[in-house]
């Protein structure tokens, strides 16, 4: 097959995977979203409608219904087939939403331009969580806040479960758009520093999610504030 033909075939395959994953996130995550709704409601209640918000990895927009009406949100996601779902949720919930393509490691956002960044189930799938968090520090205003909900590797007190997560991690990545079962996101949050700023007051709670989502646990949910390093 000619190089042009292989390229077209690869592009068609990539588009098909993106469409399928967007549909999966919209239709097959309902059980999961119900299980963490109370956590999101409590966490995002701290965000004011007057604040400018960036949602990294906005996906199909599951966070939007927990924000106050009138909130201005910039959604960043590389999968454009997610965007229509997010825009529909924004309309239903009175959110002023703009969505752009981009990845966490290179946010299409100006320096120190937003009050709040939201990251949910995104640090598990970015290529470099440290670089993504440095980008968060770059775009947040001094004193700005990061709100996060992420699944993390099991505690060392559960060695068998950690082993299972490590063994199944390659399969998870292939099936779930690069998602990692074994990232120690809490440690990364506590230790990452940007060029001039770092996160202080990193506070989070750990909780479990049951049902068919048992492999992506435990979860952490919390807030970190940008302060000078």
Secondary structure, 3 states (H helix, E strand, C coil): CCHHHHHHHHHHHHHHHHHHHHHHHHHCCHHHHHHHHHHHHHHHCCCCCCCEEEEECCCCCCCHHHCCCCCEEEEECCCHHHHHHHHHHHHHHCCEEEEECCECCECCCCCCCEEEEEEECCCCCCCCHHHHHHHHHHHEEEEEEEEEEEECCCCCCCHHHHHHHHHHHHHHHHHCCCCCCCCCHHHHHHHCECCCEEEEEEEEEEECCCHHHCCCCCEEEEEEEEEEC
